[in-house]
Each structure stands twice: as C-alpha cells, then as structure tokens.
Amino acid sequence: MTDAAPVQPATASGWSRKIPAPLLILTAAFLWGLLGIFGKNVQAAGVGPLEVAFWRAVLGGALFAVHAALIRAPLPRGRDFWITAAFGIAGVSVFYGSYQLAVRAGGASLASVLLYTAPAFVALFGWAVLHERLGRRDVLAVAGTLVGIALISLGGGQGVNVTAAALAFGLVAGFTYSLYYLYGKAFFGRYSPPALLAVALPVGALGLLPFVEFSAKTPAAWTGLGAMAFLSTYLAYTAYSLGLLRLPATRASVIASLEPVVAAGLAAWLFAERLSVTALLGAALVIGAALLLSLKE
C-alpha cells in the first residue's frame, strides 16, 4: 500500500532519526499487512465489514486529529477542504468499506494481493484522463496485472474463496486506493498529512454511516478495532512518512511490497488460507507489476 500514498511530512522528530529509514518502511509494510488479519478476526466476532471500516475511520481520524492539533498543523480550507472531503468519500468510505468486504468474501490474503492492482489503475487513469503516454513498461505492467488476476481467478486455493464478489470488492479497493496517489500528488506537499487525514477520515466515516448496521461488540472486537486504527492506520502511515524523509520513494516502494507477503503468510498460519500454485503465480505477477510501475522513474 505504498506506491499510491506518497505521504511526506515536513519534519522528522529526534527519536525517529535514530531508527533506520528502511526499518520504518518495513514496519509500515508489516502493520499494513495486518489489516486483513484484524478485519477477519473482528468480523468473526460478529462485527459487519462496513462497521469495521467505519470504526477504523473514526478512531484513526481521531488519532490524526490529535496529532494535527499537537503540531498545530493548519487544516485545509475553502476549495481544498471540499476536495479533501470528496477524497474522504472515495478514498476512505469506498476504499475502507470495499477492502473489508473483500476480506469477508475472499479472505485476507486475496484482498491484500488485489490491493496491489492500484499502480496499474494509476497508469490507466493517467492515460485515459490526464492524457499521459503509456510507455512499454506501463503496458507490460498493466498486462501483467490482468494476467495475474486471471491466474488468481482460475487458481483459487485452500480457504480462499475466489468469487465474483471477492474479485469485484478487491478491485474496487485497488482502484480507490490508487486515488491516494493523485490526491497526494496535489496536496501532501502543501499540507501536513495528519491535518489532511484528520479531515478525510471523519468525512469517510460519515459516508459509511448510513450503510452500517451496528452490533454489540465484545472486548476482543474492540481490541481488534483499536489495533486496526492505531497500528494499521495511524502508526503505519506515520512510520512510512517518516521513512520517506530519509529514503527515496522507489526504494521505499520496494521494501513495502512485502505487505501482501506478510498478509498471505499470516493468513496461511492463522486461517489456513493457502493460494494454489497457479494463484501464487498470479499474485507474483500482480506484485511484480506494481514494483515495475514503482521503479519506472
């Protein structure tokens, strides 16, 4: 979940400079890899996927709001506020919701791999909307992504439900995550990321609210929701952005591509989710295409 989110805060704190930048990026990748694991556990405790997405946005937004207040970061105003609010609907409401629906429909490992279609969507969006030229590398990566998805669809695996719904939700998650690149390109250099996320996440929660069916939650469910908001949302983005201050974005993307590997490994260990050989080849093509696009600069 890196190529589409070029988060770059203005400064790094003293303690963060003592941590090697690659370790910060690796930490972010590991924490993002836990998203599907937390989501599946919380859903197993009786919480619906859209409610999981809602609480992730609410709790994560609160953490970023506190962060923005502590560093006195100005919030976006006027036209920038409304663009950020629109991003909150697409990049939080739809993205968070579709990702959790993909976890429920197909499993944590499948959802994580399909998320890595985001760079291919960025390339296609740039060609269709921004009239950017598709080079050979772009065409090869998009083709590799399509072939990878086909192989995943045909291969399946133990504990992995490759259904039309699982693929659709996973691809919607990948598409809406690609919007982070376009939004970040315009705004992350002008505002502090905690300030932007302090607006986008609460708006995204409001967008999810009409579709959420709230349920009684056990302490374990609340613990999972809190871990998802703090570890896999607030801490992951913060670690990644601090790592980017001292590491080229290309190298950061390569390191963070371990995210779906983490997700698939943990899903195999905890939930007996195991992609078939054919599906693993497809997953390798999807991740390889993402890396190819990340390295093209």
C-alpha positions as protocol buffer text, in pm:
chain_id: "A"
residue {
  index: 1
  type: MET
  ca { x: 0 y: 0 z: 0 }
}
residue {
  index: 2
  type: THR
  ca { x: 278 y: 236 z: -78 }
}
residue {
  index: 3
  type: ASP
  ca { x: 302 y: 344 z: -436 }
}
residue {
  index: 4
  type: ALA
  ca { x: -29 y: 523 z: -414 }
}
residue {
  index: 5
  type: ALA
  ca { x: 35 y: 710 z: -92 }
}
residue {
  index: 6
  type: PRO
  ca { x: 331 y: 949 z: -111 }
}
residue {
  index: 7
  type: VAL
  ca { x: 293 y: 1084 z: 241 }
}
residue {
  index: 8
  type: GLN
  ca { x: 569 y: 1330 z: 325 }
}
residue {
  index: 9
  type: PRO
  ca { x: 556 y: 1536 z: 644 }
}
residue {
  index: 10
  type: ALA
  ca { x: 770 y: 1846 z: 672 }
}
residue {
  index: 11
  type: THR
  ca { x: 999 y: 1735 z: 952 }
}
residue {
  index: 12
  type: ALA
  ca { x: 1106 y: 1428 z: 1145 }
}
residue {
  index: 13
  type: SER
  ca { x: 1124 y: 1417 z: 1522 }
}
residue {
  index: 14
  type: GLY
  ca { x: 1451 y: 1350 z: 1701 }
}
residue {
  index: 15
  type: TRP
  ca { x: 1363 y: 995 z: 1807 }
}
residue {
  index: 16
  type: SER
  ca { x: 1265 y: 893 z: 1454 }
}
residue {
  index: 17
  type: ARG
  ca { x: 1606 y: 990 z: 1318 }
}
residue {
  index: 18
  type: LYS
  ca { x: 1761 y: 721 z: 1538 }
}
residue {
  index: 19
  type: ILE
  ca { x: 1557 y: 449 z: 1365 }
}
residue {
  index: 20
  type: PRO
  ca { x: 1695 y: 331 z: 1028 }
}
residue {
  index: 21
  type: ALA
  ca { x: 1467 y: 450 z: 747 }
}
residue {
  index: 22
  type: PRO
  ca { x: 1433 y: 102 z: 589 }
}
residue {
  index: 23
  type: LEU
  ca { x: 1316 y: -31 z: 926 }
}
residue {
  index: 24
  type: LEU
  ca { x: 1044 y: 237 z: 939 }
}
residue {
  index: 25
  type: ILE
  ca { x: 920 y: 136 z: 593 }
}
residue {
  index: 26
  type: LEU
  ca { x: 937 y: -232 z: 683 }
}
residue {
  index: 27
  type: THR
  ca { x: 736 y: -159 z: 999 }
}
residue {
  index: 28
  type: ALA
  ca { x: 469 y: 16 z: 793 }
}
residue {
  index: 29
  type: ALA
  ca { x: 452 y: -277 z: 549 }
}
residue {
  index: 30
  type: PHE
  ca { x: 412 y: -525 z: 835 }
}
residue {
  index: 31
  type: LEU
  ca { x: 140 y: -315 z: 1000 }
}
residue {
  index: 32
  type: TRP
  ca { x: -50 y: -276 z: 673 }
}
residue {
  index: 33
  type: GLY
  ca { x: -21 y: -650 z: 624 }
}
residue {
  index: 34
  type: LEU
  ca { x: -215 y: -693 z: 949 }
}
residue {
  index: 35
  type: LEU
  ca { x: -522 y: -508 z: 817 }
}
residue {
  index: 36
  type: GLY
  ca { x: -691 y: -815 z: 674 }
}
residue {
  index: 37
  type: ILE
  ca { x: -595 y: -1023 z: 978 }
}
residue {
  index: 38
  type: PHE
  ca { x: -751 y: -774 z: 1219 }
}
residue {
  index: 39
  type: GLY
  ca { x: -1052 y: -733 z: 992 }
}
residue {
  index: 40
  type: LYS
  ca { x: -1118 y: -1106 z: 965 }
}
residue {
  index: 41
  type: ASN
  ca { x: -1087 y: -1155 z: 1341 }
}
residue {
  index: 42
  type: VAL
  ca { x: -1322 y: -865 z: 1421 }
}
residue {
  index: 43
  type: GLN
  ca { x: -1573 y: -983 z: 1163 }
}
residue {
  index: 44
  type: ALA
  ca { x: -1556 y: -1332 z: 1314 }
}
residue {
  index: 45
  type: ALA
  ca { x: -1654 y: -1167 z: 1645 }
}
residue {
  index: 46
  type: GLY
  ca { x: -1982 y: -1055 z: 1488 }
}
residue {
  index: 47
  type: VAL
  ca { x: -1895 y: -709 z: 1355 }
}
residue {
  index: 48
  type: GLY
  ca { x: -2002 y: -641 z: 996 }
}
residue {
  index: 49
  type: PRO
  ca { x: -1738 y: -540 z: 737 }
}
residue {
  index: 50
  type: LEU
  ca { x: -1877 y: -189 z: 690 }
}
residue {
  index: 51
  type: GLU
  ca { x: -1889 y: -133 z: 1064 }
}
residue {
  index: 52
  type: VAL
  ca { x: -1524 y: -244 z: 1082 }
}
residue {
  index: 53
  type: ALA
  ca { x: -1441 y: 16 z: 813 }
}
residue {
  index: 54
  type: PHE
  ca { x: -1646 y: 280 z: 999 }
}
residue {
  index: 55
  type: TRP
  ca { x: -1465 y: 237 z: 1329 }
}
residue {
  index: 56
  type: ARG
  ca { x: -1127 y: 227 z: 1157 }
}
residue {
  index: 57
  type: ALA
  ca { x: -1205 y: 567 z: 1003 }
}
residue {
  index: 58
  type: VAL
  ca { x: -1348 y: 714 z: 1325 }
}
residue {
  index: 59
  type: LEU
  ca { x: -1070 y: 601 z: 1556 }
}
residue {
  index: 60
  type: GLY
  ca { x: -794 y: 663 z: 1303 }
}
residue {
  index: 61
  type: GLY
  ca { x: -932 y: 1008 z: 1227 }
}
residue {
  index: 62
  type: ALA
  ca { x: -935 y: 1093 z: 1597 }
}
residue {
  index: 63
  type: LEU
  ca { x: -568 y: 995 z: 1629 }
}
residue {
  index: 64
  type: PHE
  ca { x: -470 y: 1209 z: 1331 }
}
residue {
  index: 65
  type: ALA
  ca { x: -677 y: 1500 z: 1466 }
}
residue {
  index: 66
  type: VAL
  ca { x: -487 y: 1486 z: 1796 }
}
residue {
  index: 67
  type: HIS
  ca { x: -158 y: 1466 z: 1604 }
}
residue {
  index: 68
  type: ALA
  ca { x: -251 y: 1766 z: 1388 }
}
residue {
  index: 69
  type: ALA
  ca { x: -352 y: 1965 z: 1696 }
}
residue {
  index: 70
  type: LEU
  ca { x: -27 y: 1885 z: 1877 }
}
residue {
  index: 71
  type: ILE
  ca { x: 188 y: 2002 z: 1586 }
}
residue {
  index: 72
  type: ARG
  ca { x: -53 y: 2293 z: 1516 }
}
residue {
  index: 73
  type: ALA
  ca { x: -92 y: 2194 z: 1154 }
}
residue {
  index: 74
  type: PRO
  ca { x: -345 y: 2408 z: 963 }
}
residue {
  index: 75
  type: LEU
  ca { x: -643 y: 2219 z: 820 }
}
residue {
  index: 76
  type: PRO
  ca { x: -735 y: 2256 z: 453 }
}
residue {
  index: 77
  type: ARG
  ca { x: -980 y: 2541 z: 389 }
}
residue {
  index: 78
  type: GLY
  ca { x: -1213 y: 2656 z: 115 }
}
residue {
  index: 79
  type: ARG
  ca { x: -1182 y: 2462 z: -210 }
}
residue {
  index: 80
  type: ASP
  ca { x: -905 y: 2243 z: -64 }
}
residue {
  index: 81
  type: PHE
  ca { x: -1138 y: 2138 z: 218 }
}
residue {
  index: 82
  type: TRP
  ca { x: -1410 y: 2027 z: -23 }
}
residue {
  index: 83
  type: ILE
  ca { x: -1165 y: 1836 z: -241 }
}
residue {
  index: 84
  type: THR
  ca { x: -1032 y: 1664 z: 72 }
}
residue {
  index: 85
  type: ALA
  ca { x: -1389 y: 1584 z: 177 }
}
residue {
  index: 86
  type: ALA
  ca { x: -1459 y: 1430 z: -165 }
}
residue {
  index: 87
  type: PHE
  ca { x: -1139 y: 1229 z: -130 }
}
residue {
  index: 88
  type: GLY
  ca { x: -1268 y: 1115 z: 210 }
}
residue {
  index: 89
  type: ILE
  ca { x: -1574 y: 962 z: 43 }
}
residue {
  index: 90
  type: ALA
  ca { x: -1382 y: 784 z: -233 }
}
residue {
  index: 91
  type: GLY
  ca { x: -1052 y: 714 z: -53 }
}
residue {
  index: 92
  type: VAL
  ca { x: -1198 y: 626 z: 287 }
}
residue {
  index: 93
  type: SER
  ca { x: -1568 y: 536 z: 264 }
}
residue {
  index: 94
  type: VAL
  ca { x: -1540 y: 329 z: -53 }
}
residue {
  index: 95
  type: PHE
  ca { x: -1182 y: 211 z: -4 }
}
residue {
  index: 96
  type: TYR
  ca { x: -1208 y: 105 z: 360 }
}
residue {
  index: 97
  type: GLY
  ca { x: -1550 y: -49 z: 303 }
}
residue {
  index: 98
  type: SER
  ca { x: -1463 y: -242 z: -14 }
}
residue {
  index: 99
  type: TYR
  ca { x: -1142 y: -375 z: 141 }
}
residue {
  index: 100
  type: GLN
  ca { x: -1324 y: -521 z: 440 }
}
residue {
  index: 101
  type: LEU
  ca { x: -1594 y: -662 z: 210 }
}
residue {
  index: 102
  type: ALA
  ca { x: -1314 y: -825 z: 6 }
}
residue {
  index: 103
  type: VAL
  ca { x: -1170 y: -977 z: 324 }
}
residue {
  index: 104
  type: ARG
  ca { x: -1511 y: -1125 z: 410 }
}
residue {
  index: 105
  type: ALA
  ca { x: -1581 y: -1250 z: 58 }
}
residue {
  index: 106
  type: GLY
  ca { x: -1243 y: -1391 z: -39 }
}
residue {
  index: 107
  type: GLY
  ca { x: -1005 y: -1388 z: 257 }
}
residue {
  index: 108
  type: ALA
  ca { x: -727 y: -1168 z: 390 }
}
residue {
  index: 109
  type: SER
  ca { x: -455 y: -1288 z: 152 }
}
residue {
  index: 110
  type: LEU
  ca { x: -664 y: -1240 z: -164 }
}
residue {
  index: 111
  type: ALA
  ca { x: -775 y: -892 z: -57 }
}
residue {
  index: 112
  type: SER
  ca { x: -417 y: -785 z: 10 }
}
residue {
  index: 113
  type: VAL
  ca { x: -291 y: -908 z: -328 }
}
residue {
  index: 114
  type: LEU
  ca { x: -575 y: -742 z: -521 }
}
residue {
  index: 115
  type: LEU
  ca { x: -496 y: -414 z: -346 }
}
residue {
  index: 116
  type: TYR
  ca { x: -169 y: -414 z: -538 }
}
residue {
  index: 117
  type: THR
  ca { x: -359 y: -351 z: -862 }
}
residue {
  index: 118
  type: ALA
  ca { x: -358 y: 16 z: -756 }
}
residue {
  index: 119
  type: PRO
  ca { x: -45 y: 117 z: -954 }
}
residue {
  index: 120
  type: ALA
  ca { x: -196 y: -30 z: -1272 }
}
residue {
  index: 121
  type: PHE
  ca { x: -509 y: 178 z: -1213 }
}
residue {
  index: 122
  type: VAL
  ca { x: -289 y: 486 z: -1168 }
}
residue {
  index: 123
  type: ALA
  ca { x: -123 y: 419 z: -1506 }
}
residue {
  index: 124
  type: LEU
  ca { x: -457 y: 367 z: -1680 }
}
residue {
  index: 125
  type: PHE
  ca { x: -608 y: 676 z: -1514 }
}
residue {
  index: 126
  type: GLY
  ca { x: -312 y: 886 z: -1625 }
}
residue {
  index: 127
  type: TRP
  ca { x: -356 y: 762 z: -1982 }
}
residue {
  index: 128
  type: ALA
  ca { x: -735 y: 797 z: -2003 }
}
residue {
  index: 129
  type: VAL
  ca { x: -790 y: 1117 z: -1801 }
}
residue {
  index: 130
  type: LEU
  ca { x: -459 y: 1303 z: -1785 }
}
residue {
  index: 131
  type: HIS
  ca { x: -359 y: 1207 z: -2140 }
}
residue {
  index: 132
  type: GLU
  ca { x: -25 y: 1073 z: -2024 }
}
residue {
  index: 133
  type: ARG
  ca { x: 163 y: 846 z: -2262 }
}
residue {
  index: 134
  type: LEU
  ca { x: 172 y: 477 z: -2178 }
}
residue {
  index: 135
  type: GLY
  ca { x: 527 y: 351 z: -2223 }
}
residue {
  index: 136
  type: ARG
  ca { x: 632 y: -7 z: -2282 }
}
residue {
  index: 137
  type: ARG
  ca { x: 689 y: -57 z: -1911 }
}
residue {
  index: 138
  type: ASP
  ca { x: 336 y: 69 z: -1832 }
}
residue {
  index: 139
  type: VAL
  ca { x: 175 y: -155 z: -2092 }
}
residue {
  index: 140
  type: LEU
  ca { x: 376 y: -455 z: -1971 }
}
residue {
  index: 141
  type: ALA
  ca { x: 280 y: -388 z: -1609 }
}
residue {
  index: 142
  type: VAL
  ca { x: -92 y: -345 z: -1686 }
}
residue {
  index: 143
  type: ALA
  ca { x: -88 y: -664 z: -1896 }
}
residue {
  index: 144
  type: GLY
  ca { x: 92 y: -847 z: -1615 }
}
residue {
  index: 145
  type: THR
  ca { x: -172 y: -728 z: -1368 }
}
residue {
  index: 146
  type: LEU
  ca { x: -455 y: -855 z: -1589 }
}
residue {
  index: 147
  type: VAL
  ca { x: -288 y: -1192 z: -1643 }
}
residue {
  index: 148
  type: GLY
  ca { x: -219 y: -1214 z: -1269 }
}
residue {
  index: 149
  type: ILE
  ca { x: -584 y: -1153 z: -1184 }
}
residue {
  index: 150
  type: ALA
  ca { x: -687 y: -1420 z: -1436 }
}
residue {
  index: 151
  type: LEU
  ca { x: -448 y: -1673 z: -1285 }
}
residue {
  index: 152
  type: ILE
  ca { x: -572 y: -1593 z: -934 }
}
residue {
  index: 153
  type: SER
  ca { x: -931 y: -1640 z: -1053 }
}
residue {
  index: 154
  type: LEU
  ca { x: -850 y: -1977 z: -1209 }
}
residue {
  index: 155
  type: GLY
  ca { x: -620 y: -2100 z: -933 }
}
residue {
  index: 156
  type: GLY
  ca { x: -806 y: -2032 z: -611 }
}
residue {
  index: 157
  type: GLY
  ca { x: -671 y: -2220 z: -315 }
}
residue {
  index: 158
  type: GLN
  ca { x: -746 y: -2372 z: 22 }
}
residue {
  index: 159
  type: GLY
  ca { x: -951 y: -2137 z: 242 }
}
residue {
  index: 160
  type: VAL
  ca { x: -952 y: -1875 z: -34 }
}
residue {
  index: 161
  type: ASN
  ca { x: -1288 y: -1800 z: -197 }
}
residue {
  index: 162
  type: VAL
  ca { x: -1219 y: -1657 z: -542 }
}
residue {
  index: 163
  type: THR
  ca { x: -1572 y: -1547 z: -624 }
}
residue {
  index: 164
  type: ALA
  ca { x: -1702 y: -1267 z: -844 }
}
residue {
  index: 165
  type: ALA
  ca { x: -1781 y: -1067 z: -530 }
}
residue {
  index: 166
  type: ALA
  ca { x: -1433 y: -1119 z: -383 }
}
residue {
  index: 167
  type: LEU
  ca { x: -1267 y: -1007 z: -707 }
}
residue {
  index: 168
  type: ALA
  ca { x: -1503 y: -712 z: -751 }
}
residue {
  index: 169
  type: PHE
  ca { x: -1455 y: -579 z: -397 }
}
residue {
  index: 170
  type: GLY
  ca { x: -1079 y: -633 z: -417 }
}
residue {
  index: 171
  type: LEU
  ca { x: -1052 y: -447 z: -747 }
}
residue {
  index: 172
  type: VAL
  ca { x: -1270 y: -162 z: -620 }
}
residue {
  index: 173
  type: ALA
  ca { x: -1035 y: -139 z: -321 }
}
residue {
  index: 174
  type: GLY
  ca { x: -736 y: -129 z: -557 }
}
residue {
  index: 175
  type: PHE
  ca { x: -897 y: 139 z: -774 }
}
residue {
  index: 176
  type: THR
  ca { x: -999 y: 366 z: -487 }
}
residue {
  index: 177
  type: TYR
  ca { x: -659 y: 321 z: -325 }
}
residue {
  index: 178
  type: SER
  ca { x: -500 y: 445 z: -647 }
}
residue {
  index: 179
  type: LEU
  ca { x: -671 y: 778 z: -582 }
}
residue {
  index: 180
  type: TYR
  ca { x: -427 y: 831 z: -292 }
}
residue {
  index: 181
  type: TYR
  ca { x: -153 y: 887 z: -549 }
}
residue {
  index: 182
  type: LEU
  ca { x: -348 y: 1150 z: -741 }
}
residue {
  index: 183
  type: TYR
  ca { x: -468 y: 1328 z: -427 }
}
residue {
  index: 184
  type: GLY
  ca { x: -130 y: 1302 z: -257 }
}
residue {
  index: 185
  type: LYS
  ca { x: 49 y: 1443 z: -560 }
}
residue {
  index: 186
  type: ALA
  ca { x: -156 y: 1763 z: -528 }
}
residue {
  index: 187
  type: PHE
  ca { x: -194 y: 1803 z: -152 }
}
residue {
  index: 188
  type: PHE
  ca { x: 70 y: 1622 z: 53 }
}
residue {
  index: 189
  type: GLY
  ca { x: 329 y: 1881 z: -41 }
}
residue {
  index: 190
  type: ARG
  ca { x: 104 y: 2169 z: 68 }
}
residue {
  index: 191
  type: TYR
  ca { x: -44 y: 2042 z: 396 }
}
residue {
  index: 192
  type: SER
  ca { x: 71 y: 1820 z: 679 }
}
residue {
  index: 193
  type: PRO
  ca { x: -61 y: 1466 z: 615 }
}
residue {
  index: 194
  type: PRO
  ca { x: -206 y: 1439 z: 971 }
}
residue {
  index: 195
  type: ALA
  ca { x: -412 y: 1753 z: 902 }
}
residue {
  index: 196
  type: LEU
  ca { x: -544 y: 1613 z: 572 }
}
residue {
  index: 197
  type: LEU
  ca { x: -626 y: 1274 z: 724 }
}
residue {
  index: 198
  type: ALA
  ca { x: -789 y: 1445 z: 1023 }
}
residue {
  index: 199
  type: VAL
  ca { x: -1045 y: 1574 z: 771 }
}
residue {
  index: 200
  type: ALA
  ca { x: -1063 y: 1285 z: 522 }
}
residue {
  index: 201
  type: LEU
  ca { x: -1113 y: 1004 z: 773 }
}
residue {
  index: 202
  type: PRO
  ca { x: -1406 y: 1157 z: 968 }
}
residue {
  index: 203
  type: VAL
  ca { x: -1575 y: 1251 z: 638 }
}
residue {
  index: 204
  type: GLY
  ca { x: -1521 y: 894 z: 522 }
}
residue {
  index: 205
  type: ALA
  ca { x: -1678 y: 766 z: 843 }
}
residue {
  index: 206
  type: LEU
  ca { x: -1984 y: 985 z: 780 }
}
residue {
  index: 207
  type: GLY
  ca { x: -2007 y: 844 z: 428 }
}
residue {
  index: 208
  type: LEU
  ca { x: -2015 y: 492 z: 568 }
}
residue {
  index: 209
  type: LEU
  ca { x: -2261 y: 568 z: 850 }
}
residue {
  index: 210
  type: PRO
  ca { x: -2588 y: 522 z: 653 }
}
residue {
  index: 211
  type: PHE
  ca { x: -2479 y: 172 z: 549 }
}
residue {
  index: 212
  type: VAL
  ca { x: -2358 y: 48 z: 888 }
}
residue {
  index: 213
  type: GLU
  ca { x: -2558 y: -194 z: 1099 }
}
residue {
  index: 214
  type: PHE
  ca { x: -2416 y: -157 z: 1447 }
}
residue {
  index: 215
  type: SER
  ca { x: -2382 y: -465 z: 1663 }
}
residue {
  index: 216
  type: ALA
  ca { x: -2292 y: -541 z: 2022 }
}
residue {
  index: 217
  type: LYS
  ca { x: -1917 y: -581 z: 2048 }
}
residue {
  index: 218
  type: THR
  ca { x: -1708 y: -796 z: 2277 }
}
residue {
  index: 219
  type: PRO
  ca { x: -1390 y: -661 z: 2442 }
}
residue {
  index: 220
  type: ALA
  ca { x: -1194 y: -867 z: 2188 }
}
residue {
  index: 221
  type: ALA
  ca { x: -1374 y: -695 z: 1900 }
}
residue {
  index: 222
  type: TRP
  ca { x: -1300 y: -350 z: 2045 }
}
residue {
  index: 223
  type: THR
  ca { x: -938 y: -451 z: 2090 }
}
residue {
  index: 224
  type: GLY
  ca { x: -917 y: -555 z: 1726 }
}
residue {
  index: 225
  type: LEU
  ca { x: -1078 y: -232 z: 1608 }
}
residue {
  index: 226
  type: GLY
  ca { x: -844 y: -26 z: 1823 }
}
residue {
  index: 227
  type: ALA
  ca { x: -541 y: -218 z: 1695 }
}
residue {
  index: 228
  type: MET
  ca { x: -653 y: -166 z: 1336 }
}
residue {
  index: 229
  type: ALA
  ca { x: -694 y: 210 z: 1389 }
}
residue {
  index: 230
  type: PHE
  ca { x: -375 y: 264 z: 1587 }
}
residue {
  index: 231
  type: LEU
  ca { x: -134 y: 9 z: 1440 }
}
residue {
  index: 232
  type: SER
  ca { x: -251 y: -42 z: 1081 }
}
residue {
  index: 233
  type: THR
  ca { x: -374 y: 312 z: 1015 }
}
residue {
  index: 234
  type: TYR
  ca { x: -215 y: 580 z: 1232 }
}
residue {
  index: 235
  type: LEU
  ca { x: 119 y: 417 z: 1314 }
}
residue {
  index: 236
  type: ALA
  ca { x: 165 y: 259 z: 969 }
}
residue {
  index: 237
  type: TYR
  ca { x: 115 y: 587 z: 780 }
}
residue {
  index: 238
  type: THR
  ca { x: 330 y: 775 z: 1030 }
}
residue {
  index: 239
  type: ALA
  ca { x: 617 y: 524 z: 1008 }
}
residue {
  index: 240
  type: TYR
  ca { x: 602 y: 522 z: 629 }
}
residue {
  index: 241
  type: SER
  ca { x: 601 y: 901 z: 601 }
}
residue {
  index: 242
  type: LEU
  ca { x: 895 y: 935 z: 842 }
}
residue {
  index: 243
  type: GLY
  ca { x: 1086 y: 671 z: 648 }
}
residue {
  index: 244
  type: LEU
  ca { x: 1027 y: 862 z: 322 }
}
residue {
  index: 245
  type: LEU
  ca { x: 1206 y: 1164 z: 466 }
}
residue {
  index: 246
  type: ARG
  ca { x: 1536 y: 976 z: 453 }
}
residue {
  index: 247
  type: LEU
  ca { x: 1476 y: 720 z: 180 }
}
residue {
  index: 248
  type: PRO
  ca { x: 1397 y: 754 z: -193 }
}
residue {
  index: 249
  type: ALA
  ca { x: 1035 y: 673 z: -274 }
}
residue {
  index: 250
  type: THR
  ca { x: 1144 y: 400 z: -517 }
}
residue {
  index: 251
  type: ARG
  ca { x: 1338 y: 210 z: -251 }
}
residue {
  index: 252
  type: ALA
  ca { x: 1054 y: 259 z: -2 }
}
residue {
  index: 253
  type: SER
  ca { x: 808 y: 106 z: -251 }
}
residue {
  index: 254
  type: VAL
  ca { x: 1028 y: -199 z: -296 }
}
residue {
  index: 255
  type: ILE
  ca { x: 1061 y: -257 z: 78 }
}
residue {
  index: 256
  type: ALA
  ca { x: 690 y: -203 z: 144 }
}
residue {
  index: 257
  type: SER
  ca { x: 593 y: -453 z: -126 }
}
residue {
  index: 258
  type: LEU
  ca { x: 642 y: -711 z: 149 }
}
residue {
  index: 259
  type: GLU
  ca { x: 294 y: -616 z: 272 }
}
residue {
  index: 260
  type: PRO
  ca { x: 97 y: -880 z: 76 }
}
residue {
  index: 261
  type: VAL
  ca { x: 363 y: -1138 z: 163 }
}
residue {
  index: 262
  type: VAL
  ca { x: 308 y: -1061 z: 532 }
}
residue {
  index: 263
  type: ALA
  ca { x: -69 y: -1077 z: 487 }
}
residue {
  index: 264
  type: ALA
  ca { x: -58 y: -1407 z: 296 }
}
residue {
  index: 265
  type: GLY
  ca { x: 187 y: -1565 z: 541 }
}
residue {
  index: 266
  type: LEU
  ca { x: -19 y: -1470 z: 846 }
}
residue {
  index: 267
  type: ALA
  ca { x: -344 y: -1573 z: 677 }
}
residue {
  index: 268
  type: ALA
  ca { x: -194 y: -1915 z: 598 }
}
residue {
  index: 269
  type: TRP
  ca { x: -75 y: -1956 z: 956 }
}
residue {
  index: 270
  type: LEU
  ca { x: -383 y: -1824 z: 1137 }
}
residue {
  index: 271
  type: PHE
  ca { x: -670 y: -1909 z: 899 }
}
residue {
  index: 272
  type: ALA
  ca { x: -526 y: -2187 z: 679 }
}
residue {
  index: 273
  type: GLU
  ca { x: -563 y: -1966 z: 371 }
}
residue {
  index: 274
  type: ARG
  ca { x: -331 y: -2107 z: 106 }
}
residue {
  index: 275
  type: LEU
  ca { x: -328 y: -1990 z: -254 }
}
residue {
  index: 276
  type: SER
  ca { x: -271 y: -2262 z: -514 }
}
residue {
  index: 277
  type: VAL
  ca { x: 47 y: -2266 z: -722 }
}
residue {
  index: 278
  type: THR
  ca { x: -140 y: -2104 z: -1013 }
}
residue {
  index: 279
  type: ALA
  ca { x: -284 y: -1834 z: -788 }
}
residue {
  index: 280
  type: LEU
  ca { x: 57 y: -1773 z: -631 }
}
residue {
  index: 281
  type: LEU
  ca { x: 199 y: -1718 z: -978 }
}
residue {
  index: 282
  type: GLY
  ca { x: -81 y: -1471 z: -1043 }
}
residue {
  index: 283
  type: ALA
  ca { x: -10 y: -1293 z: -714 }
}
residue {
  index: 284
  type: ALA
  ca { x: 358 y: -1271 z: -808 }
}
residue {
  index: 285
  type: LEU
  ca { x: 262 y: -1112 z: -1141 }
}
residue {
  index: 286
  type: VAL
  ca { x: 38 y: -853 z: -970 }
}
residue {
  index: 287
  type: ILE
  ca { x: 304 y: -760 z: -715 }
}
residue {
  index: 288
  type: GLY
  ca { x: 576 y: -765 z: -981 }
}
residue {
  index: 289
  type: ALA
  ca { x: 369 y: -529 z: -1199 }
}
residue {
  index: 290
  type: ALA
  ca { x: 328 y: -294 z: -904 }
}
residue {
  index: 291
  type: LEU
  ca { x: 704 y: -295 z: -847 }
}
residue {
  index: 292
  type: LEU
  ca { x: 768 y: -237 z: -1219 }
}
residue {
  index: 293
  type: LEU
  ca { x: 550 y: 74 z: -1212 }
}
residue {
  index: 294
  type: SER
  ca { x: 702 y: 190 z: -885 }
}
residue {
  index: 295
  type: LEU
  ca { x: 1053 y: 165 z: -1032 }
}
residue {
  index: 296
  type: LYS
  ca { x: 981 y: 325 z: -1368 }
}
residue {
  index: 297
  type: GLU
  ca { x: 1111 y: 668 z: -1261 }
}
